[in-house]
Amino acid sequence: MKCKTHTFVGVFEWGTALLGQLKWLHKVSRITRRLYPGLGTMLSAAAAERNKDPILSVLRDIVNTERPLQALEISSGTGQHVIHFAQALRNITWQPSEYDRQSLASIEAYRAHYQLHNVKPAIHLDASQPHQYWGGIQPESLDLVLNINMIHISPLSCTEVRLLNYFSIMCP
């Protein structure tokens, strides 16, 4: 009997100590999130890292850097591209968008971390819907619409609607 009681007391003490450590970690986590809002929520995609520079190179070749421009990135994913492009092309005000809620949170974490003034808050955008449902994007308000890595993974209806919407939202 003495052995079983001793074991139970040991497990209880161990559990209490573990609970204390978990409370401490939770407190540190809350403080860290307050000090560094983007920490821990920025998703990273290897493909985005690999292709961000080649895409930027193409953008530099085709985009006018002499005047302010408005751009919409459809399906911004993790937020890696929009931040990379915004750092390099400061004359463009970027509007990131995404359908997936977890990716929206990641984009916002990147925005909070990098604090770029030319990146607007991400909007929820369902590309299968008409542009009137695209988070307030006004007709003829954009100079550039960028859509990377979506056509091959989305239904054909998204591509069809998206192309029709581009004509409505692009500046003449």
N, C-alpha and C positions, 0 to 999 in steps of 0.2 A: 504494500500500500504506500509506503513512504516513497518509493521510486516513482509511482504513477503521479502522486501529488507533486513531487519535485519537477517532473517532466511538464505537468500542466502549468505550474508556476513559471517555468522557464519559457514555455511557448507564449504565455500571457505577457511576460516581460518583453520578449522579443517582438511580439505583435505591437505592443505599446510603443516601443522604440521605433519600429518601422512606421507606425502611424505618425509619430512626431516628425520623422524625416520627410514623409510625404507632405505634411502640412508646411514644412519649411520650404520644400521644392515648389509647392503651389504658390507660396508667398513670393519667392524669388521670381517665378514665372510671371506673376501679375506685375511686379515692379519692372521687370525686363520689357514686357509688352507695353507698359506705359512709357518707358524711356525710348524704346526702339519699336515703334508700331509695326514696321514691316518685317521684323525679325521672325523667322519661323513660318511665315505664311507665303513667302515668295517661292512659287513653283519654278522648276527649271526643266526645260526640254532640251535634250542633247541636239536634236535636229535644229532647233531655233538658234542654239549657239553656233552650230556649224554653218548655217546659211545666212546669218544676219549680215556679215560683211559683204558677201557677194550681192545680196539684195540691195544693200546700201550703195554699193558701187553703181548698180543700174539706176537707182533713184537719183544719185548725183548727176548721172549723165542726162536724165530726162526732165528733171525738175528745175524750175526757175528759182534760183537762190537770191535773186535781186529784190524780190518783193515779198510781203507777207502772204502766206497761203493757208488755206483751211483743208485739213485732210481727215478722212474717216478711215480707220482700219477696221474692217469687218472681220470678226472672229480673231480677236487679238490673242487668244490662248493664254499663255502664262503672263504676258506683258513684256517679255524680253525684247521682242522686236520693236514695239512702240517706244520703249525707253531708249534703246540703242539709236533708233532713227532720230528721235527728238534731241538727243545729245549732239548728234552730228549736223542736223538740219534745223538750226534754231529759228529760221524764218517761218517754219511751218508749225501751226497750232494743230496738234493731233487730238482726235477724238477716238479713243479706243472703245471697242464694243465686244460683247461676247454673249453667247446664249447660256453657257454653263456657269452656274453660280459659284462653284469653287474657283474657276478661272477668273471670274470677276473679282473675287477676294484677292487672288494673287496679283492681278493688275493693280489693284488699289494698294497692295503692300509694296509693290515696286514704286508706285507714285509717292507713297509716304517716305520710302527710303531715299529716293533720288531727288525728290522735291523740285522737279522741273516745272517751270512756269508755262511751258508750251505743251503740256499734256493735261487735258481736261479729265474730270472724273469719268470712269468707265460707265457706259450705258448697257443695259440689257437689250440685246437686239436679236430678234428672230428673223433670219434672212428669208424665210419662206413667206413672210408677211409683207404687205405693201409698205412703201417708205413712210406713209402716214403713221405707222406704228413703230417707227425706228427712233424712239427716245427724243422726239422733238427736232430731228434733222429737217431743216427747211428746204423746200425746192430751190434749186439753183444756188445753193449756199457753199458748195464744196469745189475745190480746185483739184483734189486728188482723192480717189477711192482706192484703197489698197486691200487686197484680199489674198492672203497667203495660206496655203495648206488647208483649204476647205472644200474645194470642188470635188476632190477625189474621195471625200468621206461623208459628203452630205447628199441628201436625196436630190434628184434631178430638178424637182420643183423649186428647190432653193436657188439653184443656178439660174433657172428661167426667170423667176421673180426678181432675183438680184440684178440681172442684166437689164430688165425693164426699169427697175428702180434707179439704176445708175443714170439713165438718161434724164430722170426727173430731178435728181439732187445735184447734178454737176452744173457748174457755172457754164453759161453759154460761151 
